[in-house]
């Protein structure tokens, strides 16, 4: 028995030892993983978790250093220039990078160290994209004038996300290039050479959410990793002098880049790229791209259902308002006054920080406020009449929509609109110009037709954009302008937004539906008075109309009696003798057929 027991123990030990050696997870922990990459290349690697790995970077003779970038799908990366990951010598994130400088002309092989930590996945390895790009002594060094972080060179972009949906973009100043082994130029003097450098900010929207898809961690990281792969392959073009990106946001100088402010609407993940240029040599370098994940909708089932119901109802009402709005003035006034109070409520909620999410509570509050405002304005029109006066509310809503169209363009990113009073006054002037121009050029009721067609067509296309695609620009049009008008921190922010094929389609449908609505309302209202009378005005007119009818009937009776007396005197004598001329029965019976009487 002892022999059997000992054999079982030996066999179990050999079996478990072999299994451990064959397990890739255990293998990764038994030794340090070593990877190699050539400069100006991008490779896909499967890297184990929780293992300190080494990356050997091979540089050409003409280079003075290399920028190393690692982006992973599911995990965070700890990247360092030293092996022990001491404090202040590493960076951490899903997309990180460092600059490795050559210490001498003979040293072409430099090492960086990294380790992966799991975020959203339970597997043992993760797919990462590793990129190494060399640069020469004439190219600027991103983050070479770092005065904030403990590292000497910090090429990363720091982001500070605000509650209002905006993001402060911060990055260390770049420095001019230097030769191998030489001391880099100083950065803390007013005559530093790095002040001549120029910065350009580019953006690309990589993730588009919709009403049926929740942006999970895995899905977001996959799309962002793909974008990193696409744009990191363009690093060589950047260093070669080409700066072709999808959307250029701004050009900055060394003095104003520290306070740069970006803003985008919810449901968008924006890749931000910063290219630094040395105008003396015409060379370029690039910071490590970063991802700005904007605020998202409340994706609970209640909020999604409330959003769909409200948008579908508004879309149906907007279609009626666009095509037949002014023909039914009560309906037009009721709905447009509700829109007026909803816009005021959104401004109030944004100004006091109450509008934080697209949830069912905010939708309910806006619906109640809109109904109360509609009932109030309509009741005042019932009581006092004066349709032309109350129709100014319709013109104000149309003017606000027109002003939002103007200020959604890059015009709103001008420096002059960084002051709140200037922006609000310009927006109000846009509303007034719209209203006064339509009143003076065409009549008041034509202004109502144009306003109802504009707002109604917008509601239709906004409904389509909100129900089928959350990220539509058309659906966010009014909210973007209201948020910038009411939030002080957004006044100096550059609003960026993408335009996709669906956006262009919706804008074209908006224009076509607007023209159709104006033509339809003009056709169906051309034989009707400009404005109807209110019920109170109709009640006041009824006694006057009755008196005019009675007076007209009395005059008609007197005229008939006088004509009958004249006809009788001409046909009959006072003494009863019948005259020679026969009587004219048509005078006596004017409404009867007198042919039979004349025949007799």
C-alpha positions, 0 to 999 in steps of 0.5 A, spaced: 500 500 500 505 504 501 508 503 494 502 504 491 500 511 495 507 513 493 506 512 486 500 515 486 503 522 489 509 521 484 504 521 478 500 526 480 506 531 481 508 530 474 501 531 471 500 537 475 507 540 473 506 538 466 499 542 466 502 548 469 508 548 464 503 547 458 498 553 461 499 559 457 497 563 463 502 560 468 507 560 462 506 568 462 507 568 469 514 564 469 518 569 465 518 576 463 515 577 456 519 580 451 517 584 444 521 587 439 518 593 434 522 597 428 521 604 428 515 607 424 511 600 424 505 598 427 504 591 430 498 587 433 500 583 439 497 579 444 499 581 451 498 577 457 495 580 463 499 582 470 506 580 467 511 585 466 513 585 459 519 589 455 519 592 449 525 593 445 525 599 440 530 599 434 531 606 431 535 608 425 541 612 425 538 618 423 533 619 429 534 622 436 528 618 439 522 615 438 515 615 440 512 609 443 504 608 443 500 602 446 493 601 445 489 595 448 481 593 447 479 591 454 485 593 458 489 599 461 496 599 460 502 601 465 508 604 461 514 606 464 521 607 462 524 604 468 523 597 470 520 597 477 515 602 475 517 607 480 512 613 482 512 619 477 516 614 471 510 611 468 503 613 465 497 609 465 491 608 461 487 604 455 491 609 450 498 611 453 505 613 450 512 615 452 518 618 448 524 614 448 531 618 447 537 615 444 543 616 449 548 616 444 549 615 437 551 607 438 545 606 442 540 604 437 536 599 442 532 602 447 527 599 452 520 600 455 516 596 460 509 595 460 504 591 464 496 590 462 491 590 468 484 587 466 478 592 466 472 589 462 474 582 460 476 575 464 480 572 459 488 571 460 490 576 454 488 582 450 489 584 443 494 591 443 496 595 438 504 597 439 506 603 434 514 606 434 515 612 430 522 615 430 523 623 429 529 627 427 533 633 431 529 638 427 522 635 429 519 638 435 518 634 441 511 633 444 511 634 451 518 636 451 517 642 456 513 639 461 512 643 467 506 639 471 508 632 471 514 628 474 516 626 467 521 630 463 517 629 457 510 628 457 507 627 450 500 625 453 494 629 453 490 630 459 482 631 459 478 634 464 471 632 463 465 637 466 458 636 468 456 640 463 458 635 457 464 640 455 472 638 456 478 641 458 484 639 454 491 640 457 497 638 454 504 640 456 508 645 451 513 642 446 520 643 445 524 644 439 529 638 437 536 637 439 542 633 437 543 626 441 547 627 447 546 635 447 542 638 453 535 641 450 533 648 450 530 651 456 523 652 457 522 657 462 524 664 459 520 669 455 525 668 449 525 660 449 525 657 442 519 653 444 515 659 443 515 659 436 511 652 435 504 652 433 499 647 435 493 644 431 487 640 434 484 635 430 478 631 431 474 625 429 468 621 432 469 614 432 463 611 436 456 612 434 450 610 439 443 608 437 437 607 441 438 600 441 445 599 443 448 600 449 455 603 449 459 597 453 466 597 455 468 592 450 464 595 444 467 602 446 474 600 446 474 596 440 472 602 436 477 606 439 482 601 438 480 601 431 481 608 430 487 608 433 490 603 428 487 607 423 490 614 425 497 611 428 498 608 421 498 616 419 503 618 424 509 617 418 505 622 414 505 627 419 512 626 420 513 627 413 509 634 413 502 631 411 496 633 416 490 630 413 485 629 418 477 628 418 476 635 422 480 641 424 478 644 430 483 650 431 490 653 430 493 655 437 499 658 439 504 657 445 501 662 449 493 660 448 494 652 448 493 651 455 486 654 456 483 650 450 476 648 451 472 643 447 465 641 447 460 636 443 453 634 444 452 627 448 452 620 445 459 621 441 466 619 443 471 624 440 478 622 438 483 628 439 489 629 435 494 635 437 499 636 431 505 641 433 509 644 428 516 648 427 515 653 422 522 654 422 524 647 419 516 646 417 517 639 421 511 636 425 510 632 431 504 629 434 502 628 441 499 621 443 491 621 441 486 621 446 479 619 447 474 624 449 467 620 451 462 625 452 456 625 456 450 619 454 443 619 454 439 615 460 439 609 457 434 606 462 428 602 459 423 608 462 427 614 459 428 610 452 420 609 452 419 616 454 423 619 449 420 615 443 413 616 445 414 624 446 418 624 439 413 620 435 408 625 438 411 631 436 413 628 429 406 627 428 404 634 430 409 637 427 407 634 420 400 637 421 403 644 423 408 644 417 402 642 412 396 646 415 398 650 421 395 656 419 389 654 417 387 652 424 389 658 428 387 655 434 392 649 433 397 653 431 397 658 437 396 652 442 402 648 440 407 654 438 406 657 445 407 651 448 414 650 444 415 657 447 414 656 454 418 649 453 424 653 450 424 658 456 424 652 461 430 649 458 434 655 458 432 656 466 434 648 467 440 649 464 442 656 467 441 653 474 444 646 473 438 642 473 438 639 466 443 633 467 440 627 463 435 626 458 431 622 463 423 621 464 423 626 469 425 632 465 421 630 459 415 630 464 417 637 467 417 640 460 411 637 458 407 639 464 410 646 463 408 646 455 401 644 456 400 650 462 403 655 457 399 653 451 393 653 455 394 660 458 396 663 451 390 660 448 385 662 454 388 669 453 386 669 446 379 667 447 378 672 452 381 678 449 382 676 441 387 680 438 390 674 434 395 679 430 398 680 437 398 673 440 401 671 433 408 674 435 409 668 440 409 664 433 414 669 430 418 668 436 419 661 436 420 661 428 425 666 429 429 662 435 429 656 430 432 661 425 437 663 430 439 656 432 441 655 425 445 661 424 449 659 430 450 652 429 455 654 424 462 655 426 460 662 426 458 661 434 466 659 435 468 666 434 472 669 439 467 675 439 462 670 442 466 668 448 462 673 452 455 671 455 452 678 454 454 678 446 452 671 445 445 672 448 444 679 444 446 676 438 441 670 438 436 675 440 437 680 435 437 674 430 430 672 432 428 680 432 431 680 425 427 674 423 420 677 425 421 684 423 423 682 416 417 678 415 412 683 418 415 688 414 416 685 407 410 680 407 404 680 412 403 678 419 399 672 417 405 670 412 410 670 418 406 665 421 405 661 415 413 661 414 414 660 422 409 654 423 412 651 416 419 652 419 418 649 426 413 643 424 418 641 419 424 641 424 420 637 429 419 632 423 426 631 422 428 631 429 423 626 430 426 621 425 433 623 427 432 622 435 428 615 434 432 612 429 439 615 431 441 618 437 447 622 434 443 626 429 445 633 429 438 635 427 435 632 433 441 636 438 440 643 434 436 647 439 439 644 445 446 645 443 445 653 442 441 653 449 446 650 453 452 654 450 447 660 452 446 658 459 452 655 461 458 660 462 463 655 461 461 653 454 462 660 452 469 659 450 469 652 448 469 650 441 463 646 439 465 640 435 460 635 431 460 630 426 456 631 419 454 624 417 450 621 411 444 621 415 445 628 417 445 631 410 439 627 408 435 630 414 437 637 412 435 636 405 429 633 408 428 639 412 429 644 407 424 640 402 419 639 407 419 647 409 418 649 402 412 644 401 409 646 408 409 654 406 406 652 399 401 648 402 399 653 407 399 658 402 394 654 397 389 652 403 389 659 406 388 664 400 380 664 400 380 665 408 381 671 412 388 672 415 386 671 422 380 668 425 375 672 430 376 669 437 369 666 440 368 672 445 369 677 439 364 672 435 359 673 441 360 680 441 358 681 434 352 677 434 347 683 437 350 687 432 348 683 426 341 681 429 339 689 429 342 690 422 338 684 419 331 686 423 332 693 420 334 690 413 327 686 413 323 693 415 326 697 410 324 691 405 317 690 407 315 698 406 318 698 399 314 692 398 307 695 400 309 702 397 310 698 390 303 694 391 299 701 392 302 704 386 300 698 382 293 698 385 292 705 383 294 705 376 289 699 375 282 700 378 278 707 379 276 710 385 268 709 382 269 702 381 270 702 373 275 698 370 280 702 366 281 700 359 288 698 360 288 691 363 292 690 370 299 688 370 299 681 374 306 681 375 306 687 379 301 684 384 304 677 384 312 678 383 314 672 385 309 667 382 308 665 375 303 670 371 303 667 364 297 663 366 293 669 368 296 674 362 293 668 357 286 669 360 
